[in-house]
């Protein structure tokens, strides 16, 4: 089962702000995750944001998973210390 990745505008801006190596690593991990969406390792529900979080190194990727549409909507990508501040 494979899900489609959909990036919100904020997530696109967050990716554009990263250097090439970090951006490539995050995209590779997200593509792998879209092929294995039922893996729960490094995934956690964050009640404060009412969404799921996928951990890639020091980065936190906030997303929503739509089972009926088989889509993963990437909302935001932030570095660890800043990720949980509002």
NORCOR-V17635 format. One record per backbone hydrogen bond with DSSP energy under -0.5 kcal/mol. CO is the residue of the C=O (numbers start at 0). NH is the residue of the N-H. If there is no record, write none. Layout:
# NORCOR-V17635
co=CO nh=NH
co=CO nh=NH
This chain:
# NORCOR-V17635
co=3 nh=71
co=5 nh=73
co=7 nh=11
co=8 nh=12
co=9 nh=13
co=10 nh=14
co=11 nh=15
co=12 nh=16
co=14 nh=17
co=18 nh=22
co=19 nh=23
co=20 nh=24
co=21 nh=25
co=22 nh=26
co=23 nh=27
co=24 nh=28
co=25 nh=29
co=26 nh=30
co=27 nh=31
co=28 nh=32
co=29 nh=33
co=30 nh=34
co=31 nh=34
co=31 nh=35
co=33 nh=2
co=35 nh=38
co=39 nh=42
co=41 nh=54
co=43 nh=52
co=44 nh=46
co=45 nh=48
co=45 nh=49
co=45 nh=50
co=50 nh=45
co=51 nh=62
co=52 nh=43
co=53 nh=60
co=55 nh=58
co=57 nh=79
co=58 nh=55
co=59 nh=61
co=59 nh=77
co=60 nh=53
co=61 nh=74
co=61 nh=75
co=62 nh=51
co=63 nh=65
co=63 nh=72
co=64 nh=66
co=65 nh=69
co=65 nh=70
co=69 nh=3
co=70 nh=65
co=70 nh=72
co=71 nh=5
co=71 nh=73
co=72 nh=63
co=72 nh=74
co=73 nh=7
co=75 nh=61
co=77 nh=59
co=78 nh=81
co=78 nh=82
co=79 nh=83
co=81 nh=84
